[in-house]
Amino acid sequence: MTARWRAYLTMALLLPLSGCVTTEVVAPYQRGYLAEQGMQWEPNPRNEKLKGHVYNSKEASSGGSGATGGGCGCN
């Protein structure tokens, strides 16, 4: 094997290692900003809970969010 091919092989084996990215860690002082109301998946969790309750009561099924009633909405 010539020196040129060895160099190509070495570069080919080391090239994937150059794309590694370290994971960024959220600093404690940044967590308060990330927990703000505007950053939440659901801006109003109370309305989403009510929607889920009404849906589960009407469908008589549970969507993994808790126990439900038999369709009458009296749970």
Contacts in CASP RR format, 6 or more apart in sequence:
PFRMAT RR
TARGET T0000
AUTHOR 0000-0000-0000
METHOD contacts of the structure
MODEL  1
MTARWRAYLTMALLLPLSGCVTTEVVAPYQRGYLAEQGMQWEPNPRNEKL
KGHVYNSKEASSGGSGATGGGCGCN
26 34 0 8 1.000
33 39 0 8 1.000
37 43 0 8 1.000
42 48 0 8 1.000
52 65 0 8 1.000
56 62 0 8 1.000
56 63 0 8 1.000
56 65 0 8 1.000
56 66 0 8 1.000
56 68 0 8 1.000
56 69 0 8 1.000
57 68 0 8 1.000
57 69 0 8 1.000
57 70 0 8 1.000
57 71 0 8 1.000
57 72 0 8 1.000
57 73 0 8 1.000
57 75 0 8 1.000
58 71 0 8 1.000
58 73 0 8 1.000
59 71 0 8 1.000
60 68 0 8 1.000
60 69 0 8 1.000
60 70 0 8 1.000
60 71 0 8 1.000
61 68 0 8 1.000
62 68 0 8 1.000
67 75 0 8 1.000
68 75 0 8 1.000
69 75 0 8 1.000
END
